[in-house]
């Protein structure tokens, strides 16, 4: 008999602040791992649907996406679409997710909708969940479903204040809803070595969180910001750019850490 596929590791990519490179990191880290041969699934539960757009998924092709998955109107297998990157699939977001907090709030198991949907299983080595900013029902579902949280953190003045609130929320979920939840790591984004404040914030974050912070930092790079308008990750848009190379380095570090903990083959 063939050996059963190992349960994928589920990583929620979350930060309560918007504009910190969360979706950019979800798209490009997933793509970098897929290019390396891993089977990756990206779940887009942000009503803005930027991860879906950034992978070239047209709105009319999304069907019910993650909304239908959470509502129980479709199966995980039926909700998954291929992307323009080999080995990378996506469950896209649709505008109906905007009302999910209110619509699902009366359900008894409202915090476990995504966990139960992902329990159906899929052929992936790792699943990334791109969360909306904020800590409402959709993000809570991601934290309950996940094994760990990856936190993109912009190197700016208010970074530490925002992340402290997220850490409290992670601790609350761990204590009450998902005992296995842990911090996968913190990724510094939009760094600029020419900016003294950016460097100071980066140093402060590394001093405070120590080895929880990935060595690889993602620099400000015009190619990273241009790529989504073309519906492709930066790796496909400009492989030689500093942004693409940074995400390849982040993927390699992600794998080293995970394999060191024996979480991925």
N, C-alpha and C positions, 0 to 999 in steps of 0.2 A: 504493500500500500504506500502511496506517496506520503511524505511527511507533511502534516498540516502546516499551513502558513502561520508564522508567529504573529501574535497579536501586535498590531502597530502601536508605536508610542505616540501618544496624543499630546500635542503642545499647543496651548493657547497663547497667542501673541496679543498682549494686552497692555494698555496704559490708559488711565482715565483721561489724560490730556489728548487733544487732537493735534495734528500737525507735527508729530514727533518722529515720523518715518515708520510707523507701525505697519501700514499696508505695503509700503515699499519694501520693508524687510520681509514681510510674509511672501510677497511675490518672488523676490530675488533670492532669498535663502532657499525657498522651495525649488526654484528653477535650478540653482547651483547644485543642490543635492540630486535633482533629477538628471541633470547633465552628467553627473558622476555615476549614474547607473541605479540609483535608488528609486523605488516606486513611491511617489509622493502624492498625497491627496490634500488639497487646500479647500477648507470649508469657509465660505464667505458669509458671515452672519452680520455684517455691517450693512444696514439699510442703504447706505450710499452706493454700495456695490462697486467700489473702486478697484478691489482686487480682481473682480470679474472683468471689468473693463480693461484693466491693465494686462490681462491675459487674452484679450481679443474676443471675449464672449459677447456677442451681440445681444441686445435686450430681448429681441423676439425669439432667440434661441434658448432662453433661460427657463422657460416653462414656469413651474412653481418654485423651483430652486429650493433654498433652505427654508423658505416659509412653508412650503408643502411638506417638507421633511419633518419640521417641528410639529406641524399640525397633524401628522400621521396620514396625510393624503397620498403619499408616495413612499416607495422604499428607497433605501440608500443607494442601491444598485441603479435604480431608475433615475435618480437625481444627479448622478455623476456624469459629467461631460469631459471629453478630452480637451486639452489645451493645445497651444501651438508649440509646446515643449514636450519632446518625447519623455515618457515616464511620469509626466505631471498631469493630474486630472483635477477637476474642480467641481464643487457643488456651488453654483453661483447664487448671488443674492438678488432679490427682486424687491420692488418698491413696497410690496405688501408687508414687508418686515417692519415698516415704520409704525404700524399699529400693533405689533406683536406684544409689546409690554402690556397694553390694555387688554388685548384680545385673549391672551393666555393667562392673565393674572388670576382668573377665577378657577383655573384648573388645579386639582389637588396635587398633581405631580408636576407642576409648572417648572420647577427647578431642574427636573431630570429629563426634559424632552429631548435634548441633544444627546445626552448620555445613552438613553434608551434607543435612539435612532442609530447611533454609531455601534451599538451592541450587535446590530445585524451583521457586522463584519464586512470587510472589503480587502481587496488584494493590494495592500499598501504596506510599506515599511514604516512610514511615519505620516501622521496626519497633523497639519497645521490648521488652527482655527483663527481667522482674522476677525478680531472683535471690534465692535464700535467703541468710540470714546465714551467714557462714563462707566458706571458700575451698576447698570440696571439689569433687567431680566435676561437679555440676550448675553451679556458678558457673564452674568452669573451662571447661565447654562453652560457656557464654555468652560468656566472654572470647575464646575461640577463634573463635566465630562473628561477633563484633561488629567494627564499624569503630572504635568508641569506647566509652568508659566514662563514664557520668554518676554522680557520687558525691553522694548526699544526706548532709549532715553536720550532726548536731545540735550546736547551740551549747552544749556542755557541757565539763567539765574534761578528760575522757579522749578528746576528739575527735581531737586531733592524733596521739596515740599509735596509735589505731586506724587512722587514714588512712595513716600511714606504712607499716604492714604491708600494707595494700591496694596502695599504690603499688609496693612491692617485688614483689608478686605480678603486678601489671600489667606491670612491667618484665621479669619472668621469662617471662611468656607472650609478650611482644613479641619477646624474644630467641630463644625456642625454638619457638614454635608459631604465632604470628600477627604477622608483622612490621609489618602495617599498623595495629595497635592503637594508639590514642592516648587521651588524656584529653579528653573532651568538655568537662568542667567540673565544678566543685564547687558544689552548691546548699546554702546554709545553711538549715536547717529548725528549727522550734520556737523561733524567736528571740523575745526579749522585751526591748524597749528599757527596761523598768522594772527589769530585773535586771542588776546591774553585772557579774556573772560572765559572763552571756550576751553582753553587749556586749564584754567583754574578749576572750573566745574568738573572737567574730566578727572583731574587729580583728586578733587574732593570725593567724587563718587568712588574712585578706586580705593582711596584710603578708608572710606566708610564701609563699603561692601566687599572689599578685598577680592578673593578669588571667585566671587559670584559674578564679577564683571569680566566679560570676554576680553582677551588681549586685543583681538581685532576690533578696530573702530571704523565706522563708515564715514568717509569724508563728505563734505559738500561737493557735489559734482553735477555739472549741467547735464551730462548724459543720463544720470539717474532720473532727473526730473523730466527729461524729454521722452524717455522710453514709453511711459504709459500712453501718451497720445498716439503712439504707433501700435498699441495693443500687444507689446512684447516686453519681456524682462530686459534689463539692461545688458544681460549676457548676449542676447540675440541682437540687440540694437547696436552695441559697440563693445565687442568682447575685450578690446585692448584698453578701454577706458579705466581710469583709476577706480570708478564706482564698481564696474564689473569685477575687477580684480579683488577689490575689497570684499565683495560678497562671496567670491570663490574662496578667499582666505577664511571668511567667517564659516562657510560650510565645512571646510576642512577642520577647523577648530571645534565646531559643533560635533562632528563625527568623532574626533579624538576624545572629547569629553564623554560622549555617550558610550563609546566602546570601552573607555576606561572604567566606566561604571557598569559595563556589560548590559547596557540597555538596547543596543543595536548590534546586529551581527557585523 
